[in-house]
Amino acid sequence: MALEADRGAIQQAAAGWAGIGQELGFARLHVGYGEGKGHEFGWYAQRASIDSEHNTFITAMTAALEAGEQQMAALAGMLAQMAEEFGAKDADVADRFHQLETPHG
């Protein structure tokens, strides 16, 4: 059985996951603008305690988006490393194949 991989496809997958991570980072920045600003909902929102719920929600969303961003970056990094290692193994095997010692006879 032979193990084959399309390095280009792995690199494209890595770039795709990295892109998702960047999008999560952008979303985190946009959501973060509302962090700690529950009071901006107004007097009635404060009386109904919606302001503190808003702050709790935004803090949780920011943390979740940051965790997702980190996970996507880690996945992209692993895929990129895997593609690099496949390339190194291919080159290493090719070098050894072309530099075989000839038997002395």
Protein Blocks (a to p, Z undefined) as FASTA:
>chain_A
ZZdddfklmmmmmmmmmmmmmmmmmmmmmmmmmgoplmmnojklmmnommmmmmmmmmmm
mmmmmmmmmmmmmmmmmmmmmmmmmmmmmmmmmmmmmmcccddZZ
